[in-house]
Amino acid sequence: MKTKVFFLPLLIATAITLVGFRTNGQNASKLKPEHFDFSGKVGGLGSEGASVTHQGGNTFVVTLGHAPTHNTWPNKLNCYIKQAAKDVALRLIVKFDSGTRDYAFNEYFQSYSYDRITWHPIQWHQNRDTSPKCDTLDFPAFTADSVWIGTQVPYSHKDHLVWLTEQSNNPNCSMAAIGKSQGGTYFYRLTITGHKSKVPANKRWGIYFGSQHPGEHNAHRRMQGMVDFLLGDSGQTLLENTICHFVFYMSPDAPAKGWYRVAADGKDLNRTFSITGPNPKTQPQEAYLVQQDLERIVRTETGLDAVWSVHTWPGLVDIGVRGANPRETTQLGGWQRLAKLIKRFDGAKLIKPVYLAKPEAIDDVMWAGGPAKRHGASAYLCEGGGSITSEYDNRLSGWIIMKALNSFYNKPKQP
């Protein structure tokens, strides 16, 4: 009798385990390599050159391709599982044989979604320091047959255009086509200012926000939060006293390709500013068109007073001052006052203390340092935030920055 009692729990556990193996096997047999789509055609998230093989069970191996002209820069892991994902606890082993720590595919967390609206973060087993050539993701059992997978909190250019169109319906917004990319895709600038503002255009402060690296989606989410603030009930002072310009994508073709920092010609887009002015012979097509558009802003009545170059790197949001506009310093109190305002409003602790960059860290070809030198604008390199895993907190970080700017630009400028 004692023997039977002793073995009963073991028999039950064994039976449950066998059932589990059988279920896993059935689900895994439904998911096949041909169900993985890296083309970016559905939803705008892809990874050029990626391939996938089935290792057995629920385990698949993805080998990544590389950025144009850079065989040590992996394209990001973005894909769409078309069908057969439901109930599969997927294990992805991701490889890039030429990988190094710099720009590694596992520098940031990944996310998955069933609708490209709600994203769930997934962390790598290792990291770029310990294993830049190979790393693993373990997903919980999916609850739908179709799944998108992407880097950070993904934001495709296709989804951006839908969002951009929605914003442009607001009477305080306007949308301007900057031009076409090397791949033939139009990209745009969103401009926001109070359409009922009584402040003349020449007394409004001109602020420019741009994201140069197309694979840094947390930066795009931060900029969405900035727009959230401007178009909400709290942004009236900014609407009254400023004209804010936003360029989310300098390389609109990139998310569907998994390109992290580049456009089709392989040039790092944050190192494409021309201090002598737009030049189609020396700049990538996208950078030339964006700088040409920036020069148009400079020539308006309002002009250009401040530039924010918005990026990510690991950790919290990290803002370095790359240039100080003397007029802002004299009339508003300068970057030190802004730094205090950001600290005051950052109850969520998402932003590090703002700091003044060392002169040797300011590069004329970058889109913070270059405009500061060419146009005398205040310039902020708004980095970090790569460790913030939710869309809400990424957008909140941008909202906090704009709340501080709302207090900073609390009066019209004196030309």
C-alpha positions, 0 to 999 in steps of 0.5 A: 500500500505504501509503495502504491502511494509513493509512486502515484504522484510520480505516475501522475507527474509523468503522465502530465509531462508526456501530455505536455510533450505531445502537445508541444510536438503537435504545435511545433509541427504546425509552425514551419520556416515558411511561416516566418516573413522577413520581407516587411510587406505586412505591417512594415517590419522586416529584416533584409537578408534574414533566413530561418531554419527549424532546429526541432520542437519549438526551436528555430534558428534565425540568421540575420543579414547585414546593413548595406555596405556594412558587413559587421552591422546586423539588421535588426530582428523584425519579422511577421509570423503569418500563421500557426503560432497559437499555443507555441512557446517559441524559442528563437536562436538568433545568429550573426557570425560577423557580430561585434559589440558595436551595433549588435543585434542584441543591444536592445530588448525585443517585443512581440505583438498580435496587432502592432498596437500592444507590444510585450517586451522579451529579453535576450538570454545574454547581451552584446557584451557576452555574446554579440554573435548569437543569442536566444529569445524564449517567448511565452505560448502565443495566444494568436496564430499571427505575431509580429516581432521587432526591436525595442517598442517597434514603430514601422513607417507604415504605422507612422503614416497612419498616426501622422495622418490622424494628427494632421487632422488637428487644426494646430497641425500641418504636414509637409512632404520633404521628398522621396527616399532612395527607395521611392518612399515619401517622408514628411515633417509634422509642424505644430503651433497654435492656429489661434495664437496671438503671438506674431510669427517672428516672436514665436520660438522655432524648435526642431525635433528629428530622429535620424536613426530609423531603427531606434523606435523608442526614440520615435515613441518619445517623440510621439509623447512630445506630440501628445503633450502639445496636442493635449490640454497642457500644451497651450503655452507652447502652442502660443509661443512656439512653432514645433517641427517633427521629422520622425523618419529620415530613412522611411525604407529602413523599418521594413529592411531592419536597417538600424542606422542607415538608408539604402547607401549605407551611410550613418544618417546621424553623421550626414549634416553638412556644415556648409549647407545642403549638398546633393553630391556629398549627402545621402538623398534623404539627408540632403532633402531633410537639410534642405527642408531645415534651411527653409525653416531657418528662412521663415519669420520664426526661424530656428532657435533650438534643435533636438536630435532624438536617439536611443542608447541603453539606460534612461533618457540621457540629454546632452547640451551640444549648443546654446542659443545666446538669445535663449540664454538671455531671454529664457535663462538657458539650458541650466533652467531647462535642466531644473524644469525637467528634473522637477517634472520627472516624477517617473524618474525616466530622465537622467540629469541634463549635462553640458557636453565636452567640446570634443564630443560635439561633431559638426556632421551630427544633427545636434552639433551641426545646426548649432554651429551653422545656425547658432541654435540651442542643440540637444542630443536626446539619447538613452531610453533604450532600456524603457520597455513599455510604449507608455513610459517611452511616450511619458518621457517625451511628455515630461520633456515637453512639459518642461519646455512648456514652462521654459518657453513661457514668453514670446521671444524678442527678435 
